[in-house]
Amino acid sequence: MAPRPPAIYHQMPAILRYLKDHRVVVVSAAPGSDKSSVLPRCLAASGYGPVLCAQPRHFACVVAAAKVGEKRDSGIEFTTTRLLLDKFGSPARLVGYTAIVIDEAHDRTSLGTDVVLGMVKAAMATGTMGQCKVVVCTAGGPADGMLRTFFGGAPIVSSLRAGHPVEVRYSRGPMLDMVDAVADEVAAIHASQPPGDVLVFLPENADIINAHAELELLDQPGLAARYIHDNLPAELTDIMLNSPVPDGGRRVVLATDVAETAVLVHGITYVVDTGLVSEQPSAWISKETAAARAAIAGFSGPGRCHRLYQKKQYDGFDELTIPHIRRDGAAVKFALMVKRHTADGMTGFEVFDPVLKPAVMKNIFGQLVNGGYLDKQGNLTDKGRLEAYDED
C-alpha cells in the first residue's frame, strides 16, 4: 500500500490560492502534518522560491533542513527566528526572497517570535519587503485568531490532523527523583508493553545526559537509548534520530521540549512526561502543553502517555502556556530587543501581544532612558547594547 501523502499537502491548493490575493496567510496545522518540510517545498515548486523558512529552535531548523535536503530540493533556505531578525534589521538582506515562512508562531516561550511578527508588519507597511509573501504557521489554538487580527484579516487555512486515542496514566505518588523515575518507567514499559518507541520529556540537557547514563546502566536487552536537545551538532542529531535499532528492539528518545515540534512522532507509541520545562528553576508545564505532549503518542496509532506527576498536580497547572512577553521583566527585555533590531528606526512597528499597549511600551522606553539603557534620543547606550542580546 502506498504511503498516504502528508496532511498539509491537501491544503496546498487553498494556501496557493490565498497567496495570490493576500500578503500574509496563516496556516494552522497540527504537529505531524509535515508542514515544516512539505510546505516550503510546495511553495518553491509553485514559483515562490527562493523561500526563507524560520524556526524558533535551532534543533527544529536542523531537522527540517535535513528532510528537505534528502529530497535534493533547491531554492529553500532554513534559518532560526533569531537570525531572521537580523535580516529584517538590514532590509537589503531580504532582497531576492519571494516567500518567507515563519514556522511555530504559536511558540512564544521566547521573545523572538513577538519581535519578528512586529518587524514583518512594519516591513510590509514600509515596502522594504517588496512583494515578498509571508506564510505564518501555527499548531492551532488561540494564536490563529490573534494572527488574523494582527495582519488585517489574513486568511487562515486549517489542516488539523485527527490523532488516534491516547490513554493517559498518572503517577500514584510524588516524583522524588526525576532521573530514577524516568529510568524505572521506561524499564517497566519495555518489560511489559507491546512494541513501540518511547519519547521522554525532560527539562534540561543535564537531565537528559543523566537519564541516558541511567538507562545504559540498566542494560536492558533490546532497548536502544537515544537523546536530542537544542545544542546537539547537526551530525550528532542525525545519528541520534536515524541510526538503526536492532531487530526487535525498542527506541527510547530522551528530549527537552524541542520534541514538541513533532519531528519525532513517527513510530512513537509511548510518551513519558515529567511535566517540567526548562526554566530557572524548572517549572511545571501548562495543561495545553501536557495535552500536546500526550498527543504525540497517538500520531502513528493508539498510544499511551505516562505522566510522572499526580492528577492533583495536573489540576493545578495553568490552562494555557503564558507567553514569555507577559512574564515579569520580559517587557523590558523585549523593548531592548526591538531597539537592537530596529536601531535605525522601523516605521509601523506594532507589538503583537495586545497586553502591551502603546502607552505601556512608551512607559517602558521611559524606564530604559532613566536606567541608562537608552540616551535621550532613544538610541542604545553601551550599557543598553550589552543587555540587548536575544535571550535564546
C-alpha positions as CSV (number, residue, x, y, z in Angstrom):
1,M,0.0,0.0,0.0
2,A,1.4,3.4,-1.0
3,P,2.0,5.8,1.9
4,R,-0.6,8.5,2.5
5,P,0.5,12.0,1.5
6,P,1.3,14.4,4.3
7,A,-1.8,16.1,5.8
8,I,-0.6,19.6,4.8
9,Y,-0.3,18.5,1.1
10,H,-4.1,18.5,0.8
11,Q,-4.3,22.2,1.9
12,M,-1.7,23.5,-0.5
13,P,-4.2,24.4,-3.3
14,A,-6.0,26.7,-0.8
15,I,-2.7,28.2,0.5
16,L,-1.6,29.0,-3.0
17,R,-5.0,30.4,-3.9
18,Y,-4.9,32.8,-0.9
19,L,-1.3,33.8,-1.6
20,K,-2.4,35.3,-5.0
21,D,-4.5,38.0,-3.3
22,H,-3.0,38.3,0.2
23,R,0.4,39.2,1.6
24,V,0.0,37.0,4.6
25,V,-1.6,33.6,5.0
26,V,-1.9,31.8,8.4
27,V,-1.6,28.0,8.2
28,S,-3.0,26.2,11.2
29,A,-1.7,22.6,11.1
30,A,-1.4,20.1,13.9
31,P,2.1,18.6,14.7
32,G,2.8,15.7,12.4
33,S,1.3,17.3,9.3
34,D,4.8,17.8,7.8
35,K,4.2,21.5,7.3
36,S,7.8,22.3,8.2
37,S,9.3,20.4,5.3
38,V,6.5,19.9,2.8
39,L,5.1,23.4,2.7
40,P,8.3,25.2,1.7
41,R,9.0,22.5,-1.0
42,C,5.5,23.1,-2.4
43,L,6.0,26.9,-2.3
44,A,9.3,26.6,-4.1
45,A,7.8,24.2,-6.7
46,S,4.9,26.7,-7.3
47,G,7.2,29.6,-8.2
48,Y,7.6,31.2,-4.8
49,G,11.3,30.5,-4.5
50,P,13.7,31.3,-3.1
51,V,11.8,30.5,0.2
52,L,13.2,31.5,3.5
53,C,12.0,29.4,6.4
54,A,12.4,30.4,10.0
55,Q,12.1,28.1,13.1
56,P,12.3,29.4,16.7
57,R,14.5,26.5,17.7
58,H,17.9,25.6,16.2
59,F,17.1,21.9,16.5
60,A,13.9,22.1,14.5
61,C,15.7,24.1,11.9
62,V,18.4,21.4,11.5
63,V,15.8,18.6,11.3
64,A,13.6,20.4,8.8
65,A,16.6,21.3,6.6
66,A,17.7,17.6,6.6
67,K,14.3,16.4,5.5
68,V,14.3,18.8,2.6
69,G,17.9,18.0,1.7
70,E,17.1,14.3,1.4
71,K,14.8,15.3,-1.5
72,R,17.6,17.3,-3.1
73,D,15.3,20.3,-3.4
74,S,16.7,23.8,-4.1
75,G,15.5,27.3,-3.6
76,I,14.8,26.8,0.1
77,E,16.9,28.2,3.0
78,F,16.3,27.4,6.6
79,T,17.2,29.7,9.4
80,T,16.3,30.5,13.0
81,T,14.0,33.2,14.1
82,R,16.9,34.9,15.8
83,L,18.8,35.1,12.5
84,L,15.7,36.2,10.7
85,L,15.6,39.2,13.0
86,D,19.0,40.3,11.8
87,K,17.8,40.1,8.2
88,F,14.8,42.3,8.9
89,G,17.1,44.7,10.6
90,S,19.0,45.1,7.3
91,P,16.3,45.1,4.6
92,A,18.8,44.6,1.8
93,R,19.3,41.1,3.2
94,L,15.7,40.3,2.3
95,V,16.1,41.1,-1.4
96,G,15.7,38.0,-3.5
97,Y,13.3,36.1,-1.4
98,T,9.8,35.5,-2.8
99,A,8.3,34.0,0.2
100,I,9.1,33.8,4.0
101,V,7.7,31.0,6.2
102,I,7.6,31.8,9.9
103,D,7.1,28.3,11.5
104,E,5.8,27.5,15.0
105,A,4.5,31.1,15.5
106,H,2.4,29.8,18.4
107,D,5.6,29.1,20.3
108,R,6.1,32.3,22.3
109,T,8.2,30.8,25.0
110,S,11.0,33.2,23.8
111,L,10.7,36.8,22.8
112,G,12.0,36.3,19.2
113,T,8.6,35.4,17.7
114,D,6.9,38.5,19.1
115,V,9.7,40.7,17.7
116,V,9.8,39.2,14.3
117,L,6.0,39.4,13.8
118,G,6.2,43.2,14.5
119,M,9.0,43.5,12.1
120,V,7.2,41.7,9.4
121,K,4.2,44.0,9.7
122,A,6.4,47.1,9.7
123,A,8.4,45.8,6.6
124,M,5.2,45.3,4.7
125,A,4.0,48.8,5.7
126,T,7.2,50.5,4.6
127,G,7.7,48.4,1.4
128,T,11.1,47.1,2.4
129,M,10.0,43.5,1.7
130,G,8.9,44.3,-1.9
131,Q,6.2,41.9,-2.9
132,C,7.5,39.0,-0.8
133,K,4.7,36.8,0.6
134,V,4.6,35.6,4.2
135,V,3.2,32.3,5.5
136,V,2.8,32.1,9.2
137,C,2.4,28.6,10.6
138,T,0.9,27.5,13.9
139,A,-0.2,24.3,15.6
140,G,-3.7,25.7,16.1
141,G,-5.2,27.4,19.2
142,P,-5.6,31.0,20.3
143,A,-2.7,32.2,18.2
144,D,-4.6,31.7,15.0
145,G,-7.2,34.4,15.7
146,M,-4.6,36.8,17.1
147,L,-2.6,36.5,13.9
148,R,-5.6,37.0,11.7
149,T,-6.4,40.2,13.5
150,F,-2.8,41.4,13.7
151,F,-2.3,41.1,9.9
152,G,-5.5,42.8,9.0
153,G,-7.8,39.8,8.4
154,A,-5.3,37.4,6.9
155,P,-7.0,34.2,5.8
156,I,-6.5,31.0,7.8
157,V,-6.0,27.6,6.2
158,S,-6.6,24.8,8.7
159,S,-5.3,21.2,8.5
160,L,-5.9,19.7,11.9
161,R,-4.9,16.1,11.7
162,A,-7.0,13.8,13.8
163,G,-4.9,11.6,16.1
164,H,-5.5,8.1,17.5
165,P,-6.7,7.6,21.0
166,V,-4.2,8.1,23.8
167,E,-4.6,6.5,27.2
168,V,-3.2,8.8,30.0
169,R,-1.8,7.4,33.2
170,Y,-0.8,9.5,36.2
171,S,1.8,8.7,38.9
172,R,0.4,7.3,42.2
173,G,2.8,9.3,44.3
174,P,5.2,12.3,44.0
175,M,8.2,12.2,41.8
176,L,11.0,12.0,44.4
177,D,14.0,11.6,41.9
178,M,13.2,12.6,38.3
179,V,16.0,10.6,36.7
180,D,15.3,7.4,38.7
181,A,11.5,7.8,37.9
182,V,12.2,8.1,34.2
183,A,14.5,5.0,34.2
184,D,12.0,2.9,36.2
185,E,9.1,3.9,33.9
186,V,11.0,3.2,30.7
187,A,12.2,-0.1,32.0
188,A,8.6,-1.1,33.0
189,I,7.2,-0.1,29.6
190,H,10.0,-2.1,27.9
191,A,9.4,-5.2,30.0
192,S,5.6,-5.3,29.8
193,Q,4.2,-3.4,26.8
194,P,3.9,-4.3,23.1
195,P,6.4,-2.9,20.6
196,G,6.6,0.9,20.1
197,D,9.1,3.6,20.6
198,V,9.2,5.8,23.7
199,L,9.7,9.6,23.9
200,V,10.6,11.1,27.2
201,F,10.3,14.8,28.1
202,L,12.9,16.1,30.5
203,P,13.5,19.8,31.4
204,E,17.3,20.3,31.0
205,N,20.1,18.9,28.9
206,A,21.9,17.8,32.0
207,D,18.8,15.7,33.0
208,I,18.9,14.0,29.6
209,I,22.6,13.1,29.9
210,N,22.0,11.7,33.4
211,A,18.9,9.7,32.4
212,H,20.8,8.3,29.4
213,A,23.6,7.1,31.6
214,E,21.0,5.6,34.0
215,L,19.3,3.7,31.1
216,E,22.7,2.4,29.9
217,L,23.4,1.0,33.4
218,L,20.1,-0.9,33.3
219,D,21.5,-3.0,30.5
220,Q,18.0,-3.8,29.1
221,P,18.2,-6.1,26.1
222,G,16.7,-4.6,23.0
223,L,16.4,-1.1,24.5
224,A,18.2,1.5,22.3
225,A,18.6,4.8,24.2
226,R,18.9,8.0,22.2
227,Y,18.8,11.6,23.2
228,I,18.4,15.0,21.5
229,H,18.4,18.6,22.6
230,D,18.8,22.0,21.0
231,N,22.6,22.2,21.4
232,L,23.4,19.0,19.5
233,P,25.5,19.5,16.4
234,A,23.8,18.5,13.2
235,E,25.8,15.4,12.6
236,L,25.1,14.0,16.0
237,T,21.4,14.9,15.7
238,D,21.2,12.8,12.5
239,I,22.9,9.9,14.3
240,M,20.5,10.1,17.3
241,L,17.4,10.3,15.1
242,N,18.2,8.0,12.3
243,S,20.7,5.3,13.5
244,P,19.1,1.9,13.1
245,V,17.7,0.0,16.1
246,P,18.4,-3.8,16.3
247,D,15.7,-6.0,15.0
248,G,13.0,-6.4,17.7
249,G,14.5,-3.5,19.6
250,R,12.7,-0.5,21.1
251,R,14.0,3.1,20.6
252,V,13.7,5.4,23.6
253,V,14.4,9.1,22.9
254,L,15.2,11.4,25.7
255,A,14.4,15.0,24.8
256,T,13.7,18.5,26.1
257,D,10.7,20.5,24.9
258,V,12.3,20.7,21.4
259,A,10.5,17.4,20.7
260,E,7.1,19.3,20.9
261,T,7.7,20.3,17.3
262,A,6.7,16.7,16.5
263,V,9.9,15.9,14.5
264,L,9.9,12.6,16.3
265,V,6.3,11.5,16.1
266,H,6.7,8.7,13.6
267,G,6.9,5.4,15.5
268,I,6.3,6.9,18.9
269,T,3.8,4.9,20.9
270,Y,4.6,5.8,24.4
271,V,5.3,9.2,25.9
272,V,6.8,9.6,29.4
273,D,6.2,13.2,30.6
274,T,8.0,14.6,33.6
275,G,5.7,17.7,33.4
276,L,8.6,20.0,33.7
277,V,10.0,22.7,31.3
278,S,13.4,24.3,31.2
279,E,13.5,27.4,33.4
280,Q,15.4,28.6,36.4
281,P,14.3,26.8,38.4
282,S,12.4,24.2,36.4
283,A,8.7,24.9,36.2
284,W,5.5,22.9,35.6
285,I,4.1,23.0,32.1
286,S,0.5,24.1,31.2
287,K,-2.4,21.8,30.5
288,E,-2.2,22.9,26.9
289,T,1.4,21.6,26.7
290,A,0.6,18.5,28.6
291,A,-2.1,17.7,26.0
292,A,0.3,18.4,23.1
293,R,2.9,16.1,24.6
294,A,0.4,13.3,25.1
295,A,-1.0,13.6,21.6
296,I,2.4,12.6,20.1
297,A,1.8,9.1,21.3
298,G,-1.3,8.9,19.1
299,F,0.1,10.0,15.7
300,S,1.1,6.6,14.4
301,G,-1.6,4.6,16.2
302,P,-3.3,4.2,19.6
303,G,-0.8,5.2,22.3
304,R,-0.2,5.8,25.9
305,C,1.1,8.8,27.9
306,H,2.7,8.1,31.3
307,R,2.7,11.3,33.3
308,L,5.2,11.2,36.2
309,Y,3.1,13.6,38.2
310,Q,-0.1,13.1,40.1
311,K,-3.6,14.0,38.9
312,K,-3.9,16.6,41.7
313,Q,-0.8,18.3,40.5
314,Y,-2.1,18.4,36.9
315,D,-5.3,20.0,38.1
316,G,-3.2,22.9,39.4
317,F,-1.5,23.6,36.1
318,D,-2.3,26.8,34.1
319,E,-4.7,26.1,31.3
320,L,-2.6,27.8,28.7
321,T,1.2,28.5,28.4
322,I,1.9,32.0,29.4
323,P,3.8,33.8,26.6
324,H,7.3,34.9,27.7
325,I,6.5,38.6,26.9
326,R,3.8,38.6,29.7
327,R,6.2,37.4,32.4
328,D,7.8,39.7,35.0
329,G,10.6,41.8,33.5
330,A,10.1,40.4,30.0
331,A,8.7,43.6,28.5
332,V,11.9,45.5,29.3
333,K,14.0,42.8,27.6
334,F,11.5,42.9,24.6
335,A,11.9,46.7,24.3
336,L,15.7,46.3,24.3
337,M,15.5,43.7,21.6
338,V,13.3,45.9,19.5
339,K,15.8,48.7,19.8
340,R,18.6,46.4,18.9
341,H,17.0,45.0,15.7
342,T,15.4,48.3,14.6
343,A,18.4,50.5,15.5
344,D,17.8,52.8,12.5
345,G,14.1,53.0,13.3
346,M,11.3,51.0,11.8
347,T,8.2,52.9,10.9
348,G,5.0,51.0,11.5
349,F,6.4,48.5,14.1
350,E,3.5,47.2,16.2
351,V,3.5,45.0,19.3
352,F,1.8,41.6,18.6
353,D,0.6,41.0,22.1
354,P,-2.4,43.2,22.9
355,V,-1.4,43.2,26.6
356,L,1.5,45.6,25.8
357,K,-0.5,48.6,24.6
358,P,1.3,51.6,23.1
359,A,1.1,53.5,26.4
360,V,2.7,50.6,28.3
361,M,5.6,50.5,25.8
362,K,6.1,54.2,26.0
363,N,6.4,53.9,29.7
364,I,8.9,51.1,29.3
365,F,11.1,53.1,27.0
366,G,11.0,55.9,29.5
367,Q,12.3,53.4,32.1
368,L,15.1,52.4,29.7
369,V,16.2,56.1,29.4
370,N,16.1,56.6,33.2
371,G,18.1,53.3,33.6
372,G,20.8,54.4,31.2
373,Y,20.0,51.8,28.6
374,L,18.9,54.5,26.1
375,D,20.0,58.0,25.6
376,K,17.6,60.9,25.4
377,Q,17.3,60.5,21.7
378,G,16.2,56.9,22.1
379,N,19.4,55.2,21.0
380,L,21.1,52.3,22.7
381,T,23.9,53.2,25.1
382,D,26.9,51.0,25.7
383,K,25.0,49.6,28.7
384,G,21.9,49.0,26.5
385,R,24.0,47.2,23.8
386,L,25.3,44.8,26.4
387,E,21.8,44.0,27.6
388,A,20.1,43.9,24.2
389,Y,21.1,40.5,23.1
390,D,18.4,37.8,22.5
391,E,17.7,35.6,25.4
392,D,18.0,32.4,23.3
